[in-house]
Amino acid sequence: MNKKITVIIQARMGSTRLPGKVLMNISGKTVLYHVVDRVSQCRNIDDIIIATTTLDKDDLIVKEVEKIGCKYFRGSENNVLDRYYEAATFNKSDIIIRITSDCPLIDPLIVDKIIEFYINNNYEMVTNACSDSSKRTYPRGLDTEIFSYNVLKKAKENAKESYQLEHVTPYIYENTTNIFYYKNNIDYSKYRFTLDTEEDLKLIKEIYNNLYFGENNFYLGDVIEVMENNPDLFFINNSIKQKHIREE
């Protein structure tokens, strides 16, 4: 039986550091549009779902998702693990790829490679994202985590700590030994391509100005080339610290 592979992208207007960031404009389109447009290039997925909240302010997310032409699910604001689990259940998903909505430079080529590795091996989770910097080789903003519905269900049923509920995967990292940390052959972890602050937005806009001409047809190698050819870009957001998962 073929297993249904679903990308679930969590999105909400209420970001603490940069409210409304997923609907901000980059090269004439919203951040959320770019994320979905890039993820939709993946060959190994069946579905994309935007998991947002039931809050009135997130009606704007739903409106944008409907414009993009994507599925969505609305659930708890603070219990993101429950929202994620309910979205996966609603969609009858067997394998889930977790990507966040603040990653407009997510690379579908890398996502596909990680999916293929997951399918061909026997790990409970395959990830290129980790708070442990010694296990990270990809820039923040290309984070991809893959796990089965059953692994997500176990987390949903057993997670108790508030930070385990406010995020999707902490329980899995803390209670699973069968995790594979997918690494690049070159360590690019010094770069930061996620969107949490105005500095991040400035850098991502500069990258798009260099590479986006109406199509999201550029990938990590192209982005790294822009960064290496314009070394000053690195300093736009290199002082930004990622919030610890228990502080968010």
C-alpha positions in Angstrom: 0.0 0.0 0.0 1.3 3.4 -0.9 1.8 5.7 2.0 0.5 9.3 1.9 3.3 11.8 2.3 2.2 15.2 3.5 4.1 18.4 4.1 2.5 20.3 7.0 3.5 23.9 7.3 2.6 25.7 10.5 1.7 29.4 10.0 0.1 32.1 12.2 0.1 35.9 12.3 1.1 36.1 16.0 4.9 35.8 15.8 6.5 37.4 18.9 9.6 38.9 17.2 8.1 39.8 13.8 4.3 39.8 13.9 2.6 39.0 10.6 5.9 37.9 9.0 4.4 35.1 6.9 2.3 37.6 4.9 5.2 40.1 4.4 6.1 41.0 0.9 9.2 39.6 -0.9 9.5 40.4 -4.6 5.8 41.0 -5.0 4.6 37.8 -3.2 4.0 36.9 0.4 6.5 34.8 2.4 3.9 32.1 2.6 3.4 32.0 -1.1 7.2 31.6 -1.7 7.3 28.7 0.9 4.4 26.9 -0.7 5.7 27.6 -4.2 9.1 26.1 -3.4 7.8 23.1 -1.4 5.3 22.3 -4.2 8.3 21.5 -6.4 9.1 18.4 -4.4 8.6 15.2 -6.4 8.1 12.9 -3.4 5.1 14.5 -1.7 1.3 14.0 -2.1 0.0 17.0 -0.2 0.7 20.3 1.4 -1.4 21.5 4.3 -1.1 24.9 6.1 -1.8 24.4 9.8 -3.0 27.7 11.3 -5.1 28.7 14.3 -8.8 29.3 14.9 -8.0 33.0 15.9 -9.8 35.7 14.0 -6.5 37.3 13.0 -5.5 34.1 11.2 -8.4 34.5 8.8 -5.8 36.5 6.9 -3.7 33.3 6.6 -6.7 31.3 5.4 -7.5 34.0 2.8 -3.9 33.8 1.5 -3.9 30.0 1.5 -7.1 30.0 -0.5 -5.6 32.4 -3.0 -2.6 30.2 -3.3 -4.8 27.2 -3.8 -3.6 25.0 -0.9 -5.3 22.9 1.8 -5.5 24.3 5.3 -6.4 23.1 8.8 -7.3 25.3 11.8 -6.5 24.3 15.3 -5.1 25.3 18.7 -3.0 28.5 18.9 -0.7 27.4 21.7 -0.8 23.6 21.5 1.0 23.4 18.2 1.6 19.7 18.7 -2.1 19.1 18.9 -2.8 21.4 15.9 -0.2 19.4 13.9 -1.5 16.0 15.0 -5.1 17.0 14.1 -4.1 18.3 10.7 -2.3 15.0 10.0 -5.3 13.0 11.2 -7.7 15.1 9.2 -5.6 14.5 6.1 -5.1 10.8 6.8 -1.3 11.3 6.4 1.1 8.4 6.9 4.4 10.3 6.6 4.8 13.9 7.7 7.4 16.4 6.6 7.5 19.4 9.0 8.5 22.7 7.5 7.8 26.1 9.0 6.2 29.1 7.2 9.2 31.4 7.9 11.5 29.6 5.5 11.2 31.3 2.0 14.5 29.8 1.0 13.5 26.2 1.7 15.1 24.0 -0.9 12.8 21.3 -2.5 15.8 19.5 -3.9 17.2 18.9 -0.4 13.7 18.1 1.0 13.4 15.4 -1.7 16.7 13.9 -0.8 15.8 13.7 2.8 12.4 12.1 2.0 14.2 9.5 -0.2 16.6 8.7 2.6 13.7 8.4 5.1 11.8 6.0 2.8 14.8 3.8 2.1 15.9 3.5 5.8 14.4 2.6 9.1 14.5 5.6 11.3 11.8 7.1 13.4 12.9 10.6 12.3 15.2 12.0 9.7 16.2 15.6 10.2 18.6 18.2 9.1 17.5 20.5 11.9 18.7 20.3 15.5 19.3 22.7 18.3 22.7 20.9 18.9 25.0 22.8 16.6 27.4 19.9 16.3 24.7 18.0 14.3 23.8 20.9 12.0 25.4 21.5 8.6 22.5 23.2 6.8 21.6 26.9 7.3 18.6 27.7 9.5 15.8 28.2 7.1 16.2 24.9 5.3 15.0 22.9 8.3 13.2 19.6 7.3 12.0 17.0 9.8 10.4 13.7 8.6 8.5 11.2 10.8 5.6 8.9 10.6 2.0 9.5 11.8 2.6 7.0 14.5 5.6 8.8 15.9 3.6 12.1 15.9 0.7 10.3 17.6 3.0 9.0 20.3 4.3 12.5 20.9 0.7 13.9 21.1 -0.3 11.3 23.6 2.7 11.6 25.9 4.1 15.1 25.7 3.3 17.0 28.9 5.8 19.9 29.2 4.5 23.3 27.9 7.5 23.6 25.5 6.7 20.1 24.1 3.2 21.3 23.3 4.1 24.7 21.9 6.5 23.0 19.4 6.0 19.9 17.4 9.2 17.8 17.7 10.9 18.4 21.1 9.2 15.2 22.6 10.4 13.2 19.6 14.0 14.4 20.0 14.0 13.8 23.7 12.4 10.3 23.7 13.7 8.7 20.5 17.1 7.2 19.9 16.4 6.1 16.4 17.0 9.5 14.7 19.2 10.2 11.7 20.8 13.6 11.4 21.0 14.3 7.7 24.2 16.3 6.9 25.5 18.2 3.9 29.1 17.4 2.8 29.9 21.1 3.3 29.0 22.8 6.5 26.9 25.9 5.8 25.4 26.2 9.3 26.9 29.6 9.8 24.3 31.1 7.4 20.9 32.1 8.6 18.0 32.1 6.1 15.1 31.9 8.4 12.7 34.8 9.0 12.5 36.0 12.7 13.6 39.6 12.6 13.8 42.7 10.4 17.5 41.8 9.8 16.5 38.4 8.5 13.9 40.0 6.2 16.5 42.4 4.8 18.9 39.6 4.0 16.2 37.4 2.4 15.0 40.3 0.3 18.6 40.9 -0.9 18.9 37.3 -1.9 15.6 37.4 -3.8 16.6 40.6 -5.5 19.6 38.7 -6.9 17.9 35.4 -7.8 14.1 35.8 -8.2 12.7 36.8 -11.5 9.2 35.6 -11.3 10.1 31.9 -10.6 11.4 30.1 -7.5 14.0 28.3 -9.6 17.1 28.9 -7.5 18.3 26.6 -4.7 20.9 26.4 -1.9 23.9 26.4 -4.3 22.7 29.6 -6.0 22.1 31.2 -2.6 25.5 30.3 -1.3 27.1 31.7 -4.5 25.3 35.0 -3.9 26.5 35.1 -0.2 30.1 34.3 -1.2 30.2 36.8 -4.0 28.7 39.5 -1.7 30.4 38.8 1.7 28.9 41.9 3.4 25.5 40.2 3.2 26.5 37.7 5.9 26.8 40.5 8.4 23.2 41.7 8.0 21.8 39.1 10.3 24.8 37.1 11.6 24.4 38.6 15.1 20.8 37.3 15.5 20.6 34.5 18.0 18.1 31.7 17.6 15.7 31.6 20.6 16.1 28.5 22.7 13.1 26.2 22.3 12.2 26.5 26.0 12.3 30.3 25.9 9.9 30.8 23.0 
